[in-house]
Amino acid sequence: MSEYNKVSNGWISLGAPGSPGRDAGLPKFESDTESFVSRAEAVMANHPHVHPRLERTTQRYLDDLWLFVNNISPGASEDYDKAAWIDSMVAYGGPQTICDDLGAGW
């Protein structure tokens, strides 16, 4: 999760939505996100008996990220882009809270 935080923070730091920097970084952000989602899902598949809420919220987070990068396009953010991003951040709270409670925060 901390690895992907660097990816998303790096893309966001390229500028405002629709700026030349952010638009130029979009293909790499999409590729990095899809790669992270695939790797995270593989880790989850190798640990099928985790806390049910951890599994559900992590999968929701990964699904939201996947949907976000498969629907976003260069230019100004659409309302659905903003909603997908916010929803992913809400879902992120599940694994973050559970892992923090276990002393395995990032």
N, C-alpha and C positions, 0 to 999 in steps of 0.2 A: 504494500500500500504506500509506503514512503517513497518507493521508486516512482510510482505513478504520480504522487504529489509533485515530484520534481518535473515530470512531463507536463502536467496541467498548468502548474505555476509558470513554467518556462514559456508555454504558449500564450498564456494570459499576459505575461510581461511584454509580449511583442507589440502590444498596443490595444487600443479600443476595438470592439467588434467592427468589422468593416474597414479597418485601417490597412494600409498596404503591408505593414509588417505582419499583422495577424493573418491576413489573407495569404501571404507568401508562406507562412508557417503551417497553414492548414493541412496540406498533404502529409507532412511529417507527423503532425499531431494525430491525424486520422490513422496513419500506419502504426504509430507508437501505441495508440489506444487499442486498436484491434489486436495487436501483439500482446499487450498487457492482459486484455480480457481473455484471450486464449490461454495464456500461461496461468492466470489465476483460476480459470475454470478447471484446468488440468490438476492444479493443487487441490481444489475442492473435491474433484472426482477421486483423488487418492486418499481422502479423509471423509468417508461417507457418514460417519457417526458423530459429527460435531454437534454442538448445541443447535437445536432446530432454528432458533432465532438468528444465530450467527449465519447459518446456511441460507436462510431466506433473505435476510437483509443484504448479505454479500452478493447473492445472485441478483437481487433487485438492483443493487448498485452497478453490477457489471452489465446487466441488461440495459439500464438507463444510459450508461456510457456508450454501449454499442449502438443503441438507437440514436443517440446524440450525434455521433460521428458519421452515421450512415444517412443522416438527414440534413446536416448542416451544409451550407454552401458559402462561398466567398460573399462578402458584402455585409450589410447591416444585419444584426440578429433579428430573427423573426420571433414572434411571441412563443411559438412552440419550441424554438431553440432555448429560449430563456427558461421555459417551464421544464424542459427535459434536464437542463443543467441543474436547476434548483432541486428537482426531484432526486437527481443522483446524489446531491449533497445531503439531502434528508436521509436517504438510504445509507449513505456512508456513516452516518451516526450510529447505526446498529453495530457493525463490526468494530468501530472505534470504541464505543462504550463497553462492549463485551470484552474486548482485548485489554482495554485500560483497567477494567475491574479485575482481570486476571494477572495484571502486572506485565502485560506483553504489548504495551502501547508503542506507537511509532512516532 
